């Protein structure tokens, strides 16, 4: 192809957008977003408490490692660390505001247009995502290095841009004499010297360089780690395209024709609603994974480098608990579950009740198609093991489980005496 061939192909596609496709189950997305957003909110609350407690530890000079004590070269970091973490919590809260599950109360066919998602919705969500990933990577980088020159570079670079258009009132509230002196010193530097001068330094300029450095410092080099490293970089590129109002992101989110209306258990919805929710859920999952796999381990390392061992135990314990909370929360979504069902019930005209661990009750209706074997509550996959006859209970690693359709009560509904008798019989058989 020559330049005109490429030009024609791009122009023809940018002239008219394809019809919006809805490729995921909207009900499952809504439930998953609700769960993940709740988990994300818990992380914010827990992290806020940890940061508050850490502030007290950092204020106690006797708690600090010698080089961070008052009067020593690195003492200012005892204040800086809390400021960075407080800023990060504000960034976390902003993303939370744009990743809420859809409110479909009162939505009907007549007003379903309220669920349309367009340019402003995408711009707000993805810009908040860009701020999340950029801020937390930059601050994680600082928390690992704890280097005055590196800190000076990033803050002075920010300050140099900020003050260019700041109003008189903003300048008055922010720029005291000390900051003005530091900024004046920075402005004496040539641009080429910004990243390596007597007062500033930056070894890893780009976002990707910082990500690679952080993964190296955390000893994350497995195949899964590399895949997640690329996911973080791709999230940054994707969100940058929206934040910078790129051609493709603007065209995708602003150009749309009439939309078909889909029916749902709670209300009707539009393809654009489903598309936006799919992206929202993917962003939430990536950000939660980032918090517990990267950000919190970096904070653990930082605390170890600044706080004496005897004073850091409670903070480290809380950080470990938060990591476990997020890790286990993520793993409960979209699992694979097995159900034992009487084969005669599968061939009948009855709906088969399949209760999921997420508490959602799914009804597997005739003709009992395999394609319907998933949870509408969380998206988990179901596998059916058909059992002939009327076996009653099946012994699993978690204990006795009723075969669905058998003419016996659930094991939990048996009297304690009958439960104990059955468990003793199982124990005898296993010897």
C-alpha positions in Angstrom: 0.0 0.0 0.0 1.1 3.6 -0.6 0.2 6.7 1.5 -3.0 7.3 -0.5 -4.2 3.7 0.1 -3.7 4.0 3.8 -5.2 7.4 3.8 -8.4 6.2 2.1 -8.7 3.3 4.5 -8.4 5.5 7.5 -10.7 8.2 6.1 -13.5 5.7 5.2 -13.5 4.2 8.7 -13.3 7.5 10.5 -16.2 8.8 8.4 -18.8 6.4 9.8 -18.5 4.3 12.9 -19.7 0.7 13.0 -22.8 -0.2 14.9 -22.1 -0.7 18.6 -21.8 -4.4 19.6 -22.6 -5.8 23.0 -20.5 -8.9 23.6 -20.8 -9.5 27.3 -23.6 -10.2 29.7 -24.7 -6.9 31.1 -26.3 -8.4 34.2 -23.1 -10.2 35.2 -21.1 -7.0 34.5 -23.3 -5.0 36.8 -23.0 -7.5 39.6 -19.2 -7.8 39.2 -18.8 -4.1 39.1 -20.8 -3.8 42.3 -18.7 -6.4 44.0 -15.3 -5.0 42.8 -16.3 -1.5 43.6 -17.2 -2.5 47.1 -13.8 -4.3 47.4 -12.1 -1.1 46.1 -13.9 1.1 48.6 -12.9 -1.2 51.5 -9.3 -0.9 50.3 -9.5 2.9 50.4 -11.0 2.9 54.0 -8.4 0.4 55.2 -5.5 2.2 53.5 -6.6 5.5 55.0 -6.4 4.0 58.5 -3.0 2.6 57.8 -1.7 5.9 56.5 -3.1 7.7 59.6 -1.3 5.2 61.9 1.9 5.5 59.8 1.9 9.3 60.2 2.1 8.8 64.0 5.0 6.4 63.7 6.8 8.7 61.3 6.4 11.7 63.7 8.1 9.7 66.5 11.8 10.3 66.1 12.6 7.2 68.1 10.7 5.0 65.7 12.9 6.0 62.7 16.0 4.3 61.3 19.1 6.5 62.1 19.5 8.2 58.7 15.8 9.4 58.8 16.0 10.9 62.3 15.7 14.6 63.0 18.7 16.5 61.9 19.8 13.8 59.5 20.0 14.1 55.6 16.9 12.1 54.9 14.7 13.3 57.8 12.4 15.4 55.4 11.1 12.1 54.0 9.3 11.5 57.4 6.9 14.2 56.2 7.1 13.6 52.5 6.0 9.9 52.8 2.7 10.8 54.5 2.0 13.6 51.9 2.6 11.2 49.0 0.3 8.6 50.5 -2.4 11.2 51.3 -2.3 12.4 47.7 -2.6 8.8 46.4 -5.8 8.3 48.6 -7.4 11.3 46.9 -6.6 9.8 43.5 -8.1 6.5 44.6 -11.3 8.3 45.7 -11.7 10.0 42.4 -11.5 6.7 40.5 -14.0 5.3 42.9 -16.5 8.1 42.0 -16.3 7.1 38.3 -16.6 3.3 38.7 -19.9 3.1 40.6 -22.3 0.4 39.3 -25.1 1.7 37.1 -28.2 3.0 38.9 -31.1 1.6 36.8 -33.9 2.4 39.2 -36.9 3.9 37.3 -35.4 3.1 33.9 -38.0 2.1 31.3 -38.1 1.9 27.5 -39.2 5.5 27.4 -36.3 6.9 29.3 -33.6 4.3 28.6 -31.6 7.0 26.8 -30.5 8.1 30.2 -28.2 5.0 30.2 -26.4 6.1 27.0 -22.7 6.4 27.5 -20.7 8.8 25.3 -17.7 11.1 25.2 -18.0 12.7 28.6 -18.5 9.4 30.4 -15.5 7.8 28.8 -13.4 11.0 29.2 -14.2 11.1 33.0 -13.6 7.4 33.6 -10.4 7.0 31.6 -8.9 10.3 32.7 -9.4 9.3 36.3 -7.8 5.9 35.4 -4.8 7.7 33.8 -4.4 9.8 37.0 -4.6 6.7 39.1 -2.0 4.6 37.3 0.4 7.6 36.6 0.3 9.0 40.1 0.6 5.7 41.9 3.5 4.5 39.7 5.3 7.8 40.2 4.8 7.8 43.9 5.8 4.1 44.2 9.0 5.0 42.4 9.7 7.7 44.9 8.9 5.5 47.9 11.3 2.9 46.7 14.2 5.3 46.0 13.8 7.8 48.9 16.4 9.9 47.0 16.3 13.7 47.6 17.5 14.6 44.1 14.9 12.3 42.5 12.2 13.9 44.7 13.4 17.4 43.8 13.2 16.6 40.1 9.6 15.4 40.1 8.3 18.1 42.4 10.1 21.0 40.8 9.1 19.8 37.3 5.4 19.8 38.6 5.8 23.2 40.3 7.4 24.8 37.2 4.4 23.8 35.1 1.8 24.6 37.8 3.0 28.2 38.5 2.9 29.2 34.8 -0.9 29.7 34.8 -1.7 29.7 38.5 -3.8 32.7 39.6 -2.6 35.2 42.2 -4.7 33.7 44.9 -3.4 30.2 44.2 0.2 31.4 44.1 -0.4 33.2 47.4 -1.7 30.1 49.1 1.0 27.8 47.7 4.3 29.5 47.0 6.1 30.7 50.2 9.6 32.2 50.1 11.3 28.8 50.5 9.5 27.3 47.5 10.1 30.4 45.4 13.8 30.1 46.2 13.9 26.4 45.2 11.9 27.2 42.0 14.3 30.1 41.1 17.2 27.8 41.6 15.6 25.2 39.2 14.9 27.8 36.6 18.7 28.7 36.4 19.2 25.2 35.0 19.4 24.4 31.3 16.6 22.1 30.1 19.2 19.4 29.2 20.5 19.5 32.9 17.1 19.1 34.6 17.4 15.3 35.0 21.0 15.4 36.2 22.2 18.5 38.1 23.5 19.4 41.5 20.0 19.6 42.9 18.0 17.2 40.7 18.2 13.7 39.1 15.9 11.3 37.3 17.3 7.9 36.3 14.0 6.7 34.8 12.2 9.3 32.8 9.4 7.5 31.1 6.4 5.7 32.7 7.6 2.4 31.2 11.1 2.8 32.7 9.6 3.4 36.1 7.4 0.3 35.8 10.4 -1.8 34.9 12.4 -0.5 37.8 9.6 -1.1 40.3 9.1 -4.7 39.1 12.8 -5.3 39.3 13.0 -4.0 42.9 10.0 -6.2 43.9 11.7 -9.3 42.2 8.7 -9.8 40.0 9.9 -11.7 36.9 7.6 -14.6 36.4 5.5 -15.1 33.2 2.5 -13.8 35.1 4.4 -10.8 36.4 5.6 -10.0 32.9 2.0 -10.2 31.6 0.8 -7.9 34.3 3.6 -5.5 33.7 2.5 -5.2 30.1 -1.1 -4.8 31.3 -0.1 -1.8 33.4 1.8 -0.2 30.4 -1.1 -0.9 28.1 -3.6 0.7 30.6 -1.4 3.8 30.6 -1.2 4.0 26.8 -5.0 3.4 26.5 -5.9 6.0 29.1 -3.4 8.5 27.6 -5.1 8.2 24.3 -8.4 9.3 25.9 -6.8 11.9 28.2 -5.0 13.6 25.3 -8.2 13.5 23.1 -6.8 11.2 20.5 -8.5 10.7 17.1 -9.6 7.1 17.8 -10.8 7.6 21.4 -12.8 10.7 20.5 -14.3 9.1 17.4 -15.3 6.0 19.3 -16.9 7.7 22.2 -18.6 10.6 20.4 -19.9 9.1 17.2 -23.0 7.0 17.5 -26.2 6.4 15.7 -29.5 5.0 17.0 -29.1 2.2 19.4 -31.2 -1.0 19.8 -32.8 -1.5 23.2 -31.9 -4.7 25.1 -34.2 -6.2 27.7 -32.9 -7.1 31.2 -34.0 -8.6 34.4 -34.0 -5.2 36.2 -34.5 -2.7 33.3 -33.8 -2.2 29.6 -30.4 -1.0 28.6 -28.4 0.0 25.5 -25.3 -1.5 23.8 -23.3 1.6 24.8 -24.3 1.0 28.4 -22.9 -2.5 28.2 -19.7 -1.4 26.4 -19.0 1.2 29.0 -19.6 -1.2 31.9 -17.3 -3.8 30.3 -14.5 -1.2 30.3 -15.4 0.0 33.8 -15.1 -3.6 35.1 -11.8 -4.3 33.4 -10.3 -1.0 34.8 -11.5 -1.8 38.3 -10.0 -5.3 38.2 -6.7 -4.0 36.8 -6.5 -1.3 39.4 -7.3 -3.6 42.3 -4.6 -6.0 41.1 -2.2 -3.1 40.9 -2.9 -2.0 44.4 -2.3 -5.4 46.1 0.4 -6.7 43.7 2.5 -3.6 43.3 1.6 -0.5 45.3 1.2 -2.2 48.8 4.3 -4.3 48.5 6.2 -1.1 47.6 4.8 0.6 50.7 5.9 -2.4 52.8 9.4 -2.0 51.5 9.4 1.7 52.2 8.2 1.2 55.8 11.0 -1.4 56.3 13.6 1.1 55.0 12.5 4.0 57.2 11.0 2.6 60.4 12.9 0.5 63.0 11.8 -3.2 63.0 10.3 -3.1 66.5 8.0 -0.2 65.5 6.9 -1.4 62.0 5.2 -4.7 63.0 1.7 -3.4 63.3 1.8 -1.4 60.1 3.3 -4.3 58.2 0.6 -6.6 59.6 -2.1 -4.3 58.5 -0.6 -4.0 55.0 -0.4 -7.8 54.8 -4.1 -8.1 55.8 -5.1 -5.6 53.1 -3.2 -7.5 50.5 -4.9 -10.7 51.5 -8.3 -9.0 51.5 -7.9 -7.8 47.9 -6.2 -11.0 46.7 -9.0 -13.3 48.1 -11.7 -10.9 46.9 -10.4 -10.9 43.3 -10.1 -14.7 43.4 -13.7 -15.3 44.4 -14.9 -13.8 41.1 -15.4 -15.9 37.9 -14.5 -19.2 39.4 -15.3 -22.7 38.2 -17.9 -24.7 40.3 -19.2 -28.3 40.1 -22.7 -29.4 40.9 -23.9 -33.0 41.3 -27.3 -33.5 39.8 -29.6 -36.5 39.3 -29.5 -37.4 35.6 -33.2 -37.9 35.5 -33.7 -34.3 36.6 -31.6 -33.0 33.7 -33.9 -34.8 31.3 -37.1 -33.4 32.9 -39.1 -30.2 32.4 -38.1 -28.8 35.8 -35.9 -25.8 36.4 -32.8 -26.8 38.4 -31.8 -24.5 41.2 -28.0 -23.9 41.2 -27.0 -21.7 44.3 -23.7 -19.9 43.7 -21.2 -19.1 46.4 -21.8 -15.4 45.6 -25.3 -15.9 47.1 -27.0 -15.6 43.7 -29.6 -18.3 43.0 -29.5 -19.4 39.3 -32.3 -21.4 37.7 -31.1 -23.8 35.0 -34.2 -24.0 32.9 -35.2 -26.7 30.3 -33.9 -27.7 27.8 -30.8 -27.4 30.2 -28.3 -26.2 27.7 -24.6 -26.2 28.6 -24.4 -22.6 27.2 -26.6 -21.5 30.2 -24.2 -22.9 32.8 -22.9 -19.7 34.3 -23.8 -17.5 37.3 -25.7 -14.4 36.4 -24.5 -12.9 39.7 -20.7 -13.1 39.3 -20.0 -14.8 35.9 -18.6 -18.0 37.4 -18.7 -21.1 35.2 -20.7 -24.2 36.2 -19.9 -27.8 35.5 -22.6 -30.5 35.9 -21.8 -34.1 37.0 -24.9 -36.2 36.3 -25.5 -39.0 38.8 -27.9 -42.0 38.1 -30.5 -43.1 40.5 -31.2 -41.4 43.8 -27.8 -41.3 45.6 -28.6 -38.8 48.3 -25.2 -37.4 49.1 -21.8 -37.3 47.5 -18.6 -37.1 49.6 -16.4 -34.2 48.6 -13.2 -32.6 50.0 -15.5 -30.2 51.8 -17.7 -32.9 53.3 -21.0 -34.4 52.2 -22.9 -32.6 49.5 -26.5 -33.3 48.5 -27.0 -34.5 44.9 -29.4 -31.9 43.5 -32.8 -33.7 42.9 -32.2 -36.4 45.5 -35.0 -37.1 47.9 -33.0 -36.1 51.0 -32.6 -32.8 52.9 -29.5 -30.7 52.6 -26.7 -31.9 54.8 -26.8 -28.6 56.8 -30.5 -29.2 57.5 -29.9 -32.6 59.2 -29.9 -32.8 62.9 -26.5 -32.5 64.6 -26.8 -36.2 65.6 -27.4 -37.3 62.0 -24.6 -35.1 60.7 -22.2 -36.6 63.2 -23.3 -40.1 62.4 -22.7 -39.5 58.7 -19.3 -37.9 59.3 -18.2 -40.9 61.5 -19.3 -43.3 58.8 -17.2 -41.4 56.3 -14.2 -41.5 58.6 -14.5 -45.3 58.9 -14.6 -45.7 55.1 -11.5 -43.5 54.7 -9.4 -45.7 57.1 
